[in-house]
Amino acid sequence: MVKEPLFNIISLNHEENTVSAALEIHQHNEIFEGHFPDHPVVPGACMLQIVKEVLEKTFAKSLRLVKADNIKFLSLIEPGNVSTLQLNLAYQLIDGEIKINAGLMAGEVVCMKLQGTFQTTQS
């Protein structure tokens, strides 16, 4: 059986030190069976994973979050009510690291903010 991904990237725009991505959330993903059965919401860890995967696609590298200077989960993402998200991030490449300032939004509502640092993983 093929598992449905949590999200798909609808569009990805990478311009000078900024990335924006439109994302589609799949409300029937199995993660919502346990988080939470009667009131499904996107887990905070999955929001972080979304940022990581968009960065990996942007830079065509495997990355890991090595430092989270500031993470704010500001609003729940309820997949039955929200089908698309917008990720906007600004970044700087410093000493082989990617330092980011990101926001994940559902319409006009900011769901998560992240300031952090990613590094390339060793193969």
NORWOHU-V241906 format. One record per backbone hydrogen bond with DSSP energy under -1.0 kcal/mol. CO is the residue of the C=O (numbers start at 1). NH is the residue of the N-H. Records with the same first field share a line. If there is no record, write none. Layout:
# NORWOHU-V241906
CO = NH  NH
This chain:
# NORWOHU-V241906
6 = 26
8 = 24
11 = 22
13 = 20
15 = 18
17 = 91
18 = 15
19 = 89
20 = 13
21 = 87
22 = 10  11
23 = 85
24 = 8
26 = 29
29 = 32
30 = 33
31 = 34
35 = 41
43 = 47
44 = 48
45 = 49
46 = 50
47 = 51
48 = 52
49 = 53
50 = 54
51 = 55
52 = 56
53 = 57
54 = 58
55 = 59
56 = 60  61
62 = 121
64 = 119
67 = 117
70 = 115
72 = 113
77 = 42
78 = 81  82
83 = 25
85 = 23
86 = 105
87 = 21
88 = 103
89 = 19
90 = 101
92 = 99
94 = 97
97 = 94
98 = 118
99 = 92
100 = 116
101 = 90
102 = 114
103 = 88
104 = 111  112
105 = 86
106 = 109
109 = 106
111 = 74  75
112 = 104
113 = 72
114 = 102
115 = 69  70
116 = 100
117 = 66  67
118 = 98
119 = 64
